[in-house]
């Protein structure tokens, strides 16, 4: 083809004059197309009022800019974290000045469009995009992330899909209340509470141009779709980060391409199907925690890039990444700030001192400037927790699925094996794992109880387990392949029994994996929440949403006070609490305070001197004596639709179970 083109150029001068322009266009397209796609997404999302489309468009535009320095597998997570950091900085600045970032939607539209246009301009005039020597068929490992992203679009499209799972716990409703507060104030203020809300600030900003701020009944489904879609997008980001870490680590270990792709695919598919993880993080709406895991991988990914390029020492870029990781984690989940600090200390450690590792003065000045900015971003969230309960916050009760011990033990064993290679990458990974272990120990100490099953301690172990899972896949895959290969060939020597033996081994292995990595549909079965309710989670979730919407203003000006809204034979505080939080979103009324069945206390807490109506699944006739004894006999009681229960079920679960 080269010879044919040369002859054509010699015969035709016009073709010669057109050739440079065609070549320039061919070189320009790969770096301009993503930027243009980001601009189109941003513009379309602004026209159709889609906050999820706007969020994705901004990340695509930021990815286009990041491609100047980074390959695509690093540019995408870097762009997502950069968007969160930008929203965090803007929100804290607005808090200092007392301004509202959402007070002028037109200004937000201009900023978003200008950013997307500047990304296109940058793509046109910059050098060719960086590329990485990819593993053959490595794209297969990113299919689970693509599936999670597709699910996110479905969540953004309909309320029905979101209500089928979002309220199986109380966390999603609480996240929506935080989002609604930021949408109302337009700034990130930690003076009223220390819960980290950097991601919430980003979601509030992308909702600014299109949210129905003056209509709570319309804002509730709007925020529900936004928050549920953001949760699955965060999960997709985490799955993509896991694939990148696994593939790059396998490449560093000189693993065969087929084994590397298999390891990364198994890692991501396992995360997508790991029932306790999906239930505890995705179904609880823990989008900030999922983004925090990607921020935890920032230092190891930077170290992997240094080792790929053959840079033997810690560079200023790694130091800057470490500082920014601390700033982000402080506003995603404060205890995690320990991990990047320890990771950086271990990464700069060397077995033998080298003078070539000294940091130039200019780099120190850069680090000082970035560090000053990071302190300004870290201080509000960390000081807010310190002013409240400090480490005693770790004693707060809560339920979370236990960490799968085989994965945790396997991750620790693989990181120990990897530590024999004293590279920047292994130091960064080892430091991250050590930092997470220190964090778990600190939380255990702060809780005041030697109980590793406590909520915050278990959650910290979850972070350690997930952070190490790519290491387990990359280091363990060659070992597993070797063992399987030897065993497979050994079974082949059994003659006529070879096929039967191999079939038995394959079937047993599949059964073991399926029993450990439960499929997604197991999450929506009743067994997942059998300690809370005997209803199916989809029933709990959809009924809480529809009840709150139906009764929020039906008896206005009286306030609806939810009491015992469960439909199973056990008292269900979950359904009552979620409904109470959704009513608070719609009307601004306080949430129910007590856990015990004390209707009059709930009425006084929620309504105060205002008129009230109790909504419940209990029989009003048998609830009347309880209300007379509590001093509120005149408050009307409305029995909401749902399976009927008697007062005995609410007061004495054991008696209810024994009743004929």
Buried (B, 14 or more C-beta within 10 A) or exposed (E): EEEEEEEEBEEEEEEEEEBEEEEEEEEBEEBBEBBBBBBEBBBEBBEEBBBBBBBBBBBBBBBBBBBBBBBBBBBBBBBBBBBBBBBBBBBBBBBEEEBEBBEEBEEBBEBBBEBBBBBBEBBEEBEEBBEBEBBEEBEBBBBBBEBBBEBBBBBBBEBEBBBBBBBBBBBBBBBBBBBBBBBEBBBBBBEEEBBBBBBBBBBBBBBBBBBBBEEBEEBBBBBBBBBBBBBBBBBBBBBBBBBBBBBBBBBBBEBEBEBBBBBBBBBBBBBBBBBBBBBBBBBBBBBBBBBBBBBBBBBBBBBBBBBBEEBEBBBBBBBBBBBBBBBBBBBBBBBBBBBBBBBBBBBBEBEEEEEEEEBEEEBBEBBEEBBEBBBBBBBBBBEBBBEEEEBEBBBEEEEBBEBBEEBBEBBBBBBEEBBEEEBBBBBBBBBBBBBBBBBBEBBBEBBEEEEEEBBBBBBBBBBBBBBBBBBBBBBBBBEBBEEEEEEBEEBEEEEEEBEEBBEEBEEEEEEEEEEBBBEEEBBBBBEBBEEBBEBBBBBBBBBBBBBBBEBBBEBEEBBBBBBBBBBBBBBBBBBBBBBBBBBBBBBEBBBBEEEEBBBBBBBBBBBEEEBBBBBBBBBEEBBBEBBEEBEBEEBEBEBBEBEEBBBBBBBEBEEBEEEE
